[in-house]
Amino acid sequence: MSSISKPLLQWFDQHGRHSLPWQGCPANIYHVWLSEVMLQQTQVSTVINYFSNFIRHFPSLAVLARASEDDVLAQWAGLGYYARARNLHKSAQIIEQDYQGVFPDNIKQVMALPGIGESTAGAILSISHNQNHAILDGNVKRVLSRYHQVKGHYGQAQILKQLWALAKKHTPNTRNNDYTQAIMDLGATLCTRSNPDCGRCPVQQGCQAYQHNTQAEYPNPKPKKNKPSRSIAMLVYQNKQGQIYLEKRPSKGIWGGLWSFIECEDNSQEILRTIQRFDAKAHINRALQPIKHSFTHYHLTINPIIVDCLEQTRGFRSINQLKIGVPTPVNKILAQLD
């Protein structure tokens, strides 16, 4: 075993996380797959409730495959990065059709499923089948960057290649499932982004960053870019019964496949033109409090405007009977309508 794997496994046996809702003995590959997808860019503490709720609605891969996209997105709403949910749903349908409902156990076949890269595929097969695959999620990148003082940001292809080589070097031939969970746990609980708990770290003796007191420098930060800001208007169309109008967004783009208010550029001329196209007799009632929302690449300010409709009657829904997936900002707007 490597200088990391042996002490790490000893630590994991005593201090690792063994009671997360997707952990089981034997492992349920459907649960492992779902958890690994949810954990992409999302913390465990956030995922736990979403995972449990999702499993209640879709208790098996077969049930997920038969569900509608709207049902899947409704249970994913609020977790963000909605392409994950769409890819999960597509993958379930592919597995039902091409693999007779049995999740494949070949890493190339797993990587061919929508939204699954090498690290996620390796984690799924390692944890569920104890196969010998390395992983390189955000936690592992941080651990290895500090342990070896890897200079440069892992967004660079050369640095990523170096980290993959190190990940494979340290991955043991035995207890691969435990090691995979252990190194993720180490990054999530001790080798954290800020204020790492090096005093309790099982691999501190070999950690170059710890030896040189440079933990705060690794991983090297990504060069900062100022996020641009933009503003839009969201038109909250209401009919005489107090129902609202929502439309389904395209599958590609932000909030893909979710239901949202009609939006337009945030200027008076475009707002009036958009309203007239929807309902020639509609008129503005009032503006609501602006909603601020940040994406990976930009900041968005949403100015919601309630519009009373007189002619348009189709497509309206009662607020208290919504069973569809809506983006977080839309939920915040709906809360202002109560």
N, C-alpha and C positions, 0 to 999 in steps of 0.2 A: 504494500500500500504506500501511497505517497505521503509527503510530510503534512498534507492537509487531511487526507481521507481518514487515516487511522484515529487521530485525536478528535476529529469532527464526529465520527460515528460513536465514539465513546461518550462524547458530550450529548449527542442526539438521544442516545438511549436513556439518559437521565433528565435532560432538559428540553428536548425537542417537543414540538406540538404533535400530539397523537390523537386528539379528540375533535378535530375539525369535522364538520358535518359530511364532507365528501370522503373522509378516510374510513376505511373498513378493512376487515380481514375475513375473507379475501377481498381485494380491491374490486369495486364495481367500475368497469372501464367507462361506462356512460357518465357516472358521477365524476370520475377523474377528468374526462374530456371536458365536461361542462365547467368544472372548476378552473381548469387551466385556461380556458377561453375567457371566462369571467375575470380571472386574475391578470390578464394582459392589461397593463397600465391602470390597474385598480387594486387598492389595498384589501387585504384579507378582511379587516374589520367591516368594510363596506360590502364585500361580496357575500358574507355569511347569510344575511337576511334575504338577499336576492336569490341566492342559491336555493335556500330552503323553500322559498315561495315558488320558484321555477319548478322544482322537483314535485311540489304538490300539484301543480297544474299539468306538468308533463312528466309523469313518473317513469317513463321508459323512452328509449330511442324511437320505438315504433309509434308511440303516442305523439312525440314531437314531430315525426315525419308526416303524420296525418293532419297536424294542426294547420291552420291558416297562418299566413305571415302576419296578419293583423293581431291574431291571438298571441303569437310569439313576441312581437314588438310591444304589445301591451304589458307583458310580464317583465320586459327588459327596460321599460321606460324609467328614466332617471339614472340608469347605470352608465349611460353615455357610450360613445363609440359604437353606434348602432349597426355598423357593418358587421360587427362580431355576431350579433343576433341573426342577421340575414344569412351570413355564412354558416352559422351553426344549423339553421333550419335547412339550408340547401344540402349541407353535408349529411344530415339525417336522411334526407330523401335519396341521396346518392347511395348511402349505405343500405337502405331498404331495397333499392332497385338492383344495385350491382353486387352487393355482398350478402344478399338474403337476410338483411337485418343484423348481421354480425359485424361489429367494429373490426376493421382489418388489423392484423398484428405485424404487418410489414411496414417499415418506416417510410419507404418510398410511396407506398399506397396511402399512408396516412398524410404525408406531405402533399399529396396530390389533391386532397380535400380542400375546399375553399377556406381560406383564412388560416391555414395551419402551416407554420414554418418549421424549420429544423429543430429549434429549441422546444417549441410546444409539442411537436411529434415525439421528440426524445423523452420529454417529461411524461407524456401519456403512457408510452410503452414501457418506460423504466418503472414507473410507479405501479402500473397495473399488471405487467408481465415480468418485471425484474430483468428486462432486457438491458444490455450494456450500451447505453447511449448517453452522451454528454448533453448537458443543457447550458444555455447561456441567456438567462433572463436578466432583468435589471439588477436583481439582488446579486446574482453570481458575477455579473460584470463588475459590480462595486467591490465584492470580496477579492476577486482576482486582481483587479487594478491596484488595490492597496497591498495585497500580499506580495505582489511582484513589482510594485511601483512602476506600473506600465504608463509611460509618458504618452500623452496625446489622448484626444477624445475618441470614444468607441464609435462615434458616428463616421469616422474615417475608415475606409475599407481595410487599410493596412493594419490599423489597430484592432479592428474587429477580427481579422484573420489571426492575429497574435493571441487574442483572448480565446478564440476557439481552440487553438493549439494547446493552450494552457488548460482549458476546461477538459479536453480529452486526456491530457497527461495525468490529471489528478483524479479522473473518474476510475474507481476501482473495478476489478473484475468480479468481485463478490459484493453482496448486499447493495447492489446498484440502486434498488428502489429506495432503501433507507438513505443512502448517500444523496440522492437527488433531492429528497425532502429536507435532509439535514443542511445542505449548503444554501437552499432557499430560506430555511428557518434562520440560519446564521445571519444572512443579509437582512432579513426582515426584523429580527429581534435584537441583535447585538451590533452587527456591522452596519449600522443605520447611516443614512445620508448625512445627518448632523448629530453631533455628540455620540459617537460610537462608544459602546461600553467595552473598551479594550481590556479592562481589568478582569472581565469574566470570559473573555474570548478563548476558546480552546486551541486556537492556532496562532496565538500572539507571538510565540517564540520564533516562528519562522517568518513572521510578517515584516516585510521591509519598511512599510510605512510606520508601523508601530516602533520599530527599532530606531527610526530616524525622526520620530515625532512629526510625521508629515501626513497624518491621516486626513486632515482637512483639505489637502491638495489633490487627493485622489478619490474617484476618477477625475482627471483633468476636466475642467468645465468646458461645455460647448461654447464656442464664441457667441456672445450675445448679439441678438438683433432686436431692434425696437419693433414691437408689434404695431402694425397699423390699426387704426380705429375706423369703424364705419357705423352708420346709423340707418335704420329702416323704420317704416311704419307698419304695424300689424293692425289690420282692420277687423274689429270684432263685430261682425254682422249679427244683429239680433232681430227676431221677428216679434210680432205683437204678443206672442205667448212666452217671451223671454228665452226662447231657444236660440242656440248659436249655430253659426255655419263654420264647418271645418272642411278642409280638403286634404287629400292624401298627397304627400310630397313624393317626388320621383325617387326611385330606388337609389340613384347615385346622388352624391352631394350631401350637405349637412342634413342631419335628421332624416336620412333616407328612409322612406317607407312609413314614416310617422304621419300623424294627422296634425294639421296646424291651421292657424288663421291665414287668410290671404295677406300677402305682404307686398309692399311697393317701396319705391324710393321715398325718403322722408322729406318731401317738399310739397307745398300746398297744391300746386298744379297737378302733380302726379297722383296725389291722394284723391283729389276730386275726379280726375279722369278714371281712376281705378274703381271708385265708388259708382260712377255713372255707368260703367260697363257692366257692373254687377246688377244694379237696380237703379233705373233712371229716376225713380221717385224717392230714393233713400236720402237721408240727411244725417249729418253728424250730430250725435247726442253730446258726448263729452270725451275728453282725453283722460286716460288713467296714468298712474305713476309709471315712469320709465323703468324698464328692466335692463340691467347690465349683465352681459354674459360673455365669457372669454372662451375662445377656441385655442387650439395649438398655435395657430398662425396669426390671429387677429382678435381684437376686442370688438364686441358688438353692443350697441345701444338700441333697444327696441322701444319705440313709442307706440303704445296701444291706444287705439281710438275706437270708441263704441259708435256703431253706425246703426240707426234704426231703419229697417227695411219695410217697404210697403208692398212691392210687387213680387219680388222673388220669394218663392215658398218652398222650393225643393232643397233637400240636403241639410235641413236644420235638425239639430239634436238637443235633447234636454241635458242640461249640465249634470244633473244628478244621476244620469243613466249612461254616462260615457263608459264604454268597455273597450276602448281602443287605445293604442299607444300614442302619447303626445309628448313633445319635448318638455324639458324642465321649465323653460321660460313660459310656455303656454300654460303649464300648471300654475305658475305664479300669477299669470294674468287671470286665470279662472278663479283663483283665490280672491282677487280684487272684486269679482262680480258677486260673491256671496253676500 
